Amino acid sequence: MIFEKYPFEKLNILLKDIEANSNYEASSLTIGEPQFDTPSIIQNELKNTTSFLNKYPKSAGEDYLKQSMLNFNKKRFNLDLKMDEIIPVFGTREVLFNFPQFYLFDKQNPVMAFTNPFYQIYEGAATACKAKVIHLDLLKENNYLPIISDDELKTCDLVILNFPNNPTSATISKKELEKWVLKSLEYDFVLINDECYSELYFENDKKPVCLLEACIAVGNNEFKNSLVLNSISKRSSAPGLRSGFIAGDKTILKEYMKYRTYVGCASPIPLQKTAALAWSEESHVEGFRKIYKKNFEIAKEILNIEMPEATFYIWLEVQDELKFTQELYRSKNIKVLPGSYLGRNGIGKNYVRIALVENNEKTKEVLTRLKDFMKEYK
Ligand SMILES: Cc1ncc(COP(=O)(O)O)c(C=O)c1O
């Protein structure tokens, strides 16, 4: 089994022999980790619940956490999900890696499709279950929406979409998602939308849609073949809390739950109690949204980019992304991630990913430095 090196490891190798300009403060725009303190109401809840460490947590998750996640889905997407239509998970990363292994386990020649460029765990999962991969290329000329022929789609067992998208920041309309739901029913594949960035939006009339809303819109009220993933990590600036959920088709979730009992990824009870509070509290998320929106306004002004509707990534077109990354580091002590490390078959070439996860002041300073570099870069 050969797992691809993770992009950050590749980046370390790329920059290893380069001396960064120490006249500037070291700045890293590479990782999708919010650089803000987790709000104190969340931290305090964790401190107050440590006495529960003497209990084994249930793999299925505690009911109060499930209820809090159901309330979130009701408030945000007007979804009336039932208790058997959701499973709390230990961050979505573990699901993205083990769900394909669960679902594709007994398929003879499994086929998995996912957006390209992509969050690297999708590919790791495909490698682990020896699945054939079909890349859904996200191209600028198609507004970074996935492209696939019906002939290819018919062969798929599992399709992973990721909107709002990391790294392109593209969003998808409900109408587009409805088409995907109908295809998943027609060709009988499981459709997942990884919605980890759904809460980082900037306009109340342009909130990202949920795949399960699209199911309802086409009359798939039981969410057959459809699943969504969401996470507290970006929304609450709390990736260390490891709280996410998978929701949708209860028939699939029932079997998946049996599998999860063996995986052993139950979340400690203090974390579950804390997560229950974080999923039900919205004002702290409002605060983060304002910061990310302002960051993009700063980026728009300095780099002349288009303002996306969600996420915190800039997918910036550059010439020769590897050279760009090296020279930027050498000359301005800024690290970015080459797009080609996130895509396959040439996708991501001539792009870098910039994560705007710092406060407004730092963002302005570092993007100004980046702009100065771009004026010199050939
Ligand atoms: C697209 C996408 N999906 C999933 C994750 C995993 O998030 P978590 O495991 O913290 O829920 C990330 C994290 O960067 C991501 O970018």
The ligand as a MOL file (V3000), in Angstrom:
LIG
                    3D

  0  0  0     0  0            999 V3000
M  V30 BEGIN CTAB
M  V30 COUNTS 16 16 0 0 0
M  V30 BEGIN ATOM
M  V30 1 C -12.3820 19.8010 3.3140 0
M  V30 2 C -12.0920 19.3390 4.6800 0
M  V30 3 N -12.7700 18.3050 5.1760 0
M  V30 4 C -12.5410 17.8360 6.4100 0
M  V30 5 C -11.5730 18.4080 7.2230 0
M  V30 6 C -11.3320 17.8100 8.5810 0
M  V30 7 O -11.8610 18.5450 9.5960 0
M  V30 8 P -12.0620 17.9570 11.0610 0
M  V30 9 O -11.4780 16.5720 11.1000 0
M  V30 10 O -11.3450 18.8810 11.9410 0
M  V30 11 O -13.5360 17.9000 11.2830 0
M  V30 12 C -10.8290 19.4820 6.7470 0
M  V30 13 C -9.7780 20.0850 7.5920 0
M  V30 14 O -8.9660 20.8580 7.1750 0
M  V30 15 C -11.0930 19.9640 5.4480 0
M  V30 16 O -10.4180 21.0010 4.9260 0
M  V30 END ATOM
M  V30 BEGIN BOND
M  V30 1 1 1 2
M  V30 2 1 2 3
M  V30 3 2 2 15
M  V30 4 2 3 4
M  V30 5 1 4 5
M  V30 6 1 5 6
M  V30 7 2 5 12
M  V30 8 1 6 7
M  V30 9 1 7 8
M  V30 10 2 8 9
M  V30 11 1 8 10
M  V30 12 1 8 11
M  V30 13 1 12 13
M  V30 14 1 12 15
M  V30 15 2 13 14
M  V30 16 1 15 16
M  V30 END BOND
M  V30 END CTAB
M  END
